[in-house]
């Protein structure tokens, strides 16, 4: 059997600065946890972080911790611990990995950041079900464990067009968070602070969109796999000047790559779009699998989940309600299909990869005929690969490799 070609990974220089910012973020949380000098809120990754930040909370995002468990390949050993306590193997493996890790007293943070030996203890947990109902149960478990308040926003699902009724419903729920958060934080709500934080989130979102949009260039200066790493500040630091500064730096580097025609994958023979969750424990493997064949998986529905174009500091509650309800994952299939069709055109892709994640049905869009409908509409072929975001027992590396190689042959024949 011929030896597989080795892939030289093109380093993004801004990664060094991103790692510093992420380190500062985790150490600040750790210091506040140990000293109890600041109130700490846990928040879902596309929850109302702007409200929490404006009210003086430091914020921990359990989904980010779940992704770290996946990327470090610790998750597969943690999931059975949560299963043994009553959580089904069929539910979100972010949830089961995170709860299992807590039960075992283990965190990937201790590997990356010496001196951090646990996740920060919450003073309040705040969720938004715009992703799934799992986050509600996940946060409820910790609320009972830590004996702290649990607050939630319940978002409409399967939304075709986001209307005024949807916005009014979510905005009213956001406003209802204010009195209990004032009591927990000890701080009076200040609309000017919220406007300031939201303005920073909007700027961060706009810059992050520009970063991802650089992939429309031929050749693309970045990959989807780069995006899963560099989205970190957009998730955990949005609403801060730090996130804005980082994406300005990253965008400048990528624009220089475009000017100099530096390709993230060389040669760039084919361009693919990724729909669904990453397989966190296989990011490097999948990046190299595609790169060896001259294929750049360069855009995704997943990384775009932290683009909030509707944010408006002049109308904070309504605009946050709209932005957090316009998310791809919240929408009906016809709205999703229209979105992907536009992405196919914008990024000039040759094919689509759908990840059917066993424990994430809410972000697996290939189960009800969408790939077939889109191929009939656009002529763009697709491949569905089976796996999971965190549970590597559900991933067949050989099957994935065989299917990807066959799909690339199909693209070559076209």
N, C-alpha and C positions, 0 to 999 in steps of 0.2 A: 504494500500500500504506500503510495507516495506521501512524503512528509508534507504536512499542511504548511502553507506559506505563513510566515510570521508577520504580524501586523505591527507597524510602528504607530503608536498612539500619539496624535498631535496634542501636545500640552497647551491648554489655555492658561496664559500667564496670570490672568486675574484670579485664578483658583487660589493662589497664595493669599491674596487679600480676603477672599471669601472665607477661607479657613480661619483667618484671624477674627473676622467678625462673628462667625459662628462660635468660636471658642469664647469670645467675650460674652456672647449671649448666654451660653450654658454656665459659665462661671458666675455671672451676675445672678442667675437663678439660684445656683448652689449657695452663694453667699447669703442671699436673702432667706433661703430655706433654713440654713443653719443658724443664722442670727435672728430670724423672724423680724427683720428690719423693714420688710416690704410685704404687702399683701400679694398673694399669688393666686391667679385664676388659671384653671385649665379650660381650654377652648378647643372646639372642633376646628379643623384646618380651614374651612370656609364658613366659620361662624363669625359672630359680631366682635372680632378682635379690636376694631376701632373704638367701640364703646368702652371696652375693658381698659385699653391703653389710655384713653382720655380720662378715665377715672383713677388712674394711678397704679393699676395692677401691673405686675410682671406676669407674663403669660407663658404657660407650658402647653405644648400641643401634643397630645398622646399619639395622634396619627404619625407625626414626625418620628416619635420614639418607636412606633411600630415599624416604620420603614427602615429605621436604623437596625432594628432587630432582624429584619429581612436581609438587608444589604450585608450585614456581618455574618449571616447564615446561622444566627443563634435561634431564630424563630422556630425552626422545625423541632428543636428540643424543648421549647417552652410551651408549644401548643398543647401537647398531651396533658400537661399539668392542669391547664384550664379545662380541658375536656373531662378530666377526672373529677373536677368540682361541679360538673353539670352543664358546661357549655358544649353545645353540639359541634362536632368536627365540620359541619356544613356551614357554619356562620363565619363572619369576617375573621380572617386570620391575622389582621392587625389587632383586633380585639383579643383573640385567644392568645396570641404571642405576648401582647402587652400584659394582660392579666396573669398569664403563666409566669412571666419574668418577675412580676411583682411578688407573686407567691413564693418564688424561689429566692427572692432578694438579689436578683441579678439585673444589670443594665449594661448595654454597650457603651454608655457614657463613660464608665470607669476605664474602659480600654483606650478611649480617645482622649480623655481629659483626666489626668492624674489628680486625685483628691476628691473627685466626684464619685460617691459610692451608692447613690440612689437618685430616683427622680424626685423633684421638689414636691413637698406636701402642699395640697391645695387648701385655700380658704373658701373657695367656691368653685363649682364646675358649671360651665355654660356650654350648651350644645345647640346645634341647628340640624334638624333632620333633612336638610336639603340634599345630603348625600344618601342617607339610608336610616332606617330605624335602629340599626345596630348601635349607632353612636349614643342613642338614648339609653339603651340597656348597659352599654359599656360605662358611661359616666354615672349611671345610677348605682352600679356596683361599687365604684370608688366613693361615691357620696356616702353610701352606707358604711364602707370600710373606714373612712376618715371622719365620719359623722359631721359633715359639712353640708351647706345648702347646695341644692341642685336646681338650676334654672334652664329653661329650654325654649326654643323657638321651633314651631311645627310648620314646616313648609309644604305647600301644595306639591304634588308629584304628577308626572305625566302631563305637564303644561305645554300646550301647543303655542299659544301667544300669551305673553305676560301682560295682563291687563291691569287697569286701575284697582279692581277689586282685590287681585292678588297682592298688589303693592300695599294697599291700605291695611290688609290683614296682617302682613308681616311687619309693617311699620308700627302698628299698634302693639304687636308683641314685643318689638324692640324697645319701645317706650316703656312698656310695663316692667322691663328689666331694671330701670333706673332706680326706683325706690329701694328694692332689696340690695342692689349693688352699693348704693349710698350707705346703707346701714352696715354692710360688711366692710367696705373700704374705709369708712369714716370720713369720706370726702364728699363734698357737695358737687352734684353734677354741674358742669360748666359747658354751655353750648359752644363757647369760643374755643375751648380745648378740643372738643369733638371736631369742630370745623377744621382746626389746624391738623389734627391727626388724619382726618379724612383727606385733606389736601395732599398730605404726604403719601397716603395709600394710593390716591389717584395717580400721583406722579410716578410712584413705584410701578403701578400697574401699566401705565403707558410705556415706561421704559422696558419693562419685561416683555410687553407685546412687541416692541421694536426689536428686542434681542431675538425673540423667536421668529419674527418675520424675516430676519437676515437669511434664514434657511431657504427663502424663495430665490435667492441668488443662485446662478449656475457658474461654477460649482458652489455647493453650500458650505459655509464656513463652520458649521456645527452639526451635531447629530442629536437625535432624540435622546440618546444615552447621556450626552453632555447636559441636555436640558433637565433631566431628572436630578442631576447633581446641583446645577446652578439655580434651580428653582428654590433652594433652601431659604435664602433671604426673603423671597416673595411670600413664603409661607409664614415664617416665624418672626420676621422683622418688618413686615409691612406696617405702615403708620409711623416709621422712624426715618430720620435723615440718613441713617446708616444704610438702609436698603436702597434709597435713592442714589447715594454716592456710589454704592457698589455697581448698580446697573448702568450708571453712566460710564464707569470704567470698563465694564465688560462689553458694552455696546461699542465703545470706541475701538476696542481691540478687534471685535468682529468686523466692523466696518473697514478697518485696515486690512484684514484678511480678504474681504471682498475686493478692495482696490487692488491688492497684490495677487488676486486670483489664487489664494491659498485654499485648497480643498480640505475639508475634514476627512474625507475618504478619497484616496487617490489610487487609481482613476475612478471617477464617479460614473459608473456605467448605467446604473439605475437608481431611481429615487422612490422611496417608499414612505407611506404614512402609517403610523401605529395608532390603533384604536384600542382603548382599554388601559388597564393597569400595567405597570412594568412588572417583570419578574425580578424582584429586588436582589435575590440571591444569584441571579444569572446575568446581571447587567454587563459585566466585562465579557463573559462568554458569548452573549448575544451580539455585543458590539463587534467582537472579533470575527464571529461567524459571518456576519454580513459584510464587514470590511474586507475580509479575505476575498470575497467574490466581487469587490468593486461596487457594493450596494450601500447606499446611505439611507438609513431610516432616519428621516430628518425633521419630521413634524408629528404632532400627536394631539388628540383631544385632551390627554391627561395634563400635559404641561400648561396648556391654555386655560386650565381651570382656575388659575390665579390672575386672569385678566378681567378686571372689573371696570369696563368702559363707562358704565352708568353712574359711577360715583360722582357726586356733585356736592362740594362743601357748602354751597348756598342752600341746599335742600337735603340735609344729611340723612334723616330717617327714611324718607321716601326713596332716595337714590340708593341707599344701602339695601333696602328691601327689594328694589328692582334688580340691583346687581347680583344679590345672593339668590334670586329666583330665576335669573336668566342663565344660570349655570347649565352647561350641556347635560349633566347627569340628571337634572330636574325635568328635562323637556320630554315631550312626546316624540315618538319615532319619526313623524313627518318633519318636525323641526330639526331633529338630529340629522336626518338624511339630507336636508337642505344645507345644513352647516357643513357636513363632510363633503358634499358636492362642491361647495365654494372653496373648501380647503384643497381639494384635489386640483382645482383650477389655479388657485393662487400659488401653491407650492410646486405645481407642474410635476405631479407624481405619476409613476408608472404602475403602481400597485398599492394595495392596502393589506396590512397585517392586522387581523382581529385577534386579540387575546381573549380567549374564553377562560376567565379566572374562576376556578371551581367555587371559591368561597366569597366571590364578589359578583353576584348576579346583577347588582345595580349598575355596575360599570362594565358589564359584558354585553355588547350590543349586537352580538351575532346569533342570538338564540331564536329570533322570530323572523328570519328571512331578510334582514337588512342587507347583508352582503350581496345576496342575489338581486334584490331590487336595485341597489346602487350600481351593480355591474351592468344590469340591463339598461339603466338610465345613462350611464357615463361611458360604458365600454371598458372601464378600468378593472382588471382582474384582482382577485383577493385570495388570501390564504388565512384560514383560521387555525391557530395553534392553541392547544389545550395546556393549561398549567394553573398557576396560582401566583398571587402577589407575594406570599410569604412561605407557604407550606411546600417545601421542596419534595415532599413525598408524592406530590401530585404532578410533578414535572418529569417528563421523559426526555432526557437530553438527546438520546439517539433518534427518537421519533421526531423531535423538533428539527434536528439537523437534517434528517432525511427529507422532511416535508419542505423545509426552506430551500434546500438544494434543488428539489423538484420544481418548486415555484420559480426559482431563478432560471431554470432551464425553460420553463414556460414563457418567461419574459423574453428570453433570448430568441425563442422561436417566433415571437410576435414581431 
